[in-house]
Amino acid sequence: MKFVSPEYLAELEQIEVAEFEEFEYVVLKVYEEITSEEMPLIEGTNPCQPVGENWKEEELKILFPKLVKKYW
């Protein structure tokens, strides 16, 4: 897997946050309409703990200088 530095985000134009939370519920509603039952929960494969190296807020200027300059 190729690692891409989060610093590339500083080069993107800032856009407004788009939220489409309503779409998350479409599958659940359709499943219930078709089966007349609640959709069973599916266990995710997400890790229980964050992965990667730990960092402190004070280190952000060193770790991500472009992002700090643009958004801090």
Steps between C-alpha positions, in 0.01 A plus 500: 500500500633842406513760777388850411588784733201693635693815406357474147167617648650847544525530121127442447257787473287535808147374447195515718428187695236287336302276727281223370408323821152435362644263238637276771146408595370419151624141509345441842164640394490304174598178676221550754244577227590187305541255788281659769795438736781711635826461316743290706809674631818412317821498701755735346866427450615833640773479761397557862786746545643760261790374292824678425733698717379704794552877484436802715331822391822692564671289231258594220710794377789259447298207364270693264635852441295567185174397663571701813583806293179471299248397764637601841 
